[in-house]
Amino acid sequence: MDLRLADLAARDRYKLLTSLVVPRPIAFVTSQDADGLVNAAPYSFFNVFSDEPPLVVIGIGRRAGGALKDTARNIEAKGEFVINLVDEELAAAMNVAAVDFPPETSEPGPAGLGLAASIVVRPPRIAEAPAALECRNHTTLVIGTDHRLVVGEVLAVHVRDGLVDPGTLRIDFDAYRPVGRLFANLYCSTRDAFELVRENYAQWRRRTGGE
Ligand SMILES: Cc1cc2nc3c(=O)[nH]c(=O)nc-3n(C[C@H](O)[C@H](O)[C@H](O)COP(=O)(O)O)c2cc1C
C-alpha cells in the first residue's frame, strides 16, 4: 500500500507516523513557570541529536483548543528544563502527569512524585527517575501554527547510583529498564534486547568473502 500524506487528514497522518516510528523514548520534562511552579509532562517526539554540542530535541504540539502547552510556555519563558528518563516503575506516574491539568496544577503532586534539586539548572528533577538530563534551551523552531521543535543543550546528567559504572560510563540495562512509547496507550520495555555486532568493511569482507 502506498500513501501520499497530502491525501490524508492530519489525524490519520499522526496515526500512521506515530505507529510506524516506534518505539520512541519518553522525555518526562520538568520545567517551571514565572512563579516557580513545577510542571511535569511526557513528550515522546524526543531524541538525542548530537554530542558536540550535546543536544536533545523535543516536539511539542498545542492543546486540543489551540493553547500552548505549559512545557513550551515555560521553556520559552525560563530557558531551562530537565528531561527525566522513564523506567518501568515510573511509567504509571508519567501517565498521570500527561493529564491536561490546568497550568496552576503542579503535576508531581497528583502523580505522587517527589522532586530533587538539579545540579546546574533551576527546574528540579523527578526524584524517582532513573536518570535526568539538565538542559538549557539552545533553539526553538516554531513550525506552522501548532508545532515547536525545542532543541536543548544538556549541561549535566544525573544517573541513579548503581545504574552506571563510574569507570566506563556503561549503563547496566538489567537495572535501568527504560520504557518506550508505541502507539496510543501502548508501551514497550527493553527486556527482549538482542545484539548485532557492527562490522567495518574489512571485517565484513573477511566474513563473507564479498566484493
Ligand atoms: C507517553 C506520552 C507521550 C507524549 N508525547 C507528546 C509529544 O511528543 N508532543 C506533545 O505535544 N504531546 C505529547 N504528549 C501529550 C502531553 O504530555 C500532554 O498534552 C500534556 O498534558 C502536556 O502537558 P503540559 O501542558 O504540562 O506541558 C504525550 C503524552 C504521553 C502520555
The ligand as an ORCA input file, in Angstrom:
! r2SCAN-3c Opt
* xyz 0 1
  C       3.775      8.952     26.555
  C       3.278     10.275     26.082
  C       3.996     10.965     25.126
  C       3.573     12.229     24.673
  N       4.299     12.871     23.730
  C       3.942     14.093     23.311
  C       4.738     14.790     22.356
  O       5.768     14.298     21.884
  N       4.325     16.041     21.987
  C       3.211     16.614     22.517
  O       2.892     17.766     22.164
  N       2.458     15.983     23.434
  C       2.795     14.747     23.851
  N       2.038     14.094     24.791
  C       0.900     14.780     25.394
  C       1.340     15.719     26.549
  O       2.036     15.008     27.544
  C       0.084     16.347     27.158
  O      -0.507     17.202     26.190
  C       0.349     17.118     28.435
  O      -0.873     17.473     29.045
  C       1.154     18.400     28.202
  O       1.377     18.949     29.462
  P       1.886     20.424     29.714
  O       0.818     21.377     29.190
  O       2.012     20.450     31.204
  O       3.206     20.587     29.011
  C       2.399     12.810     25.213
  C       1.655     12.094     26.169
  C       2.089     10.836     26.579
  C       1.279     10.078     27.606
*
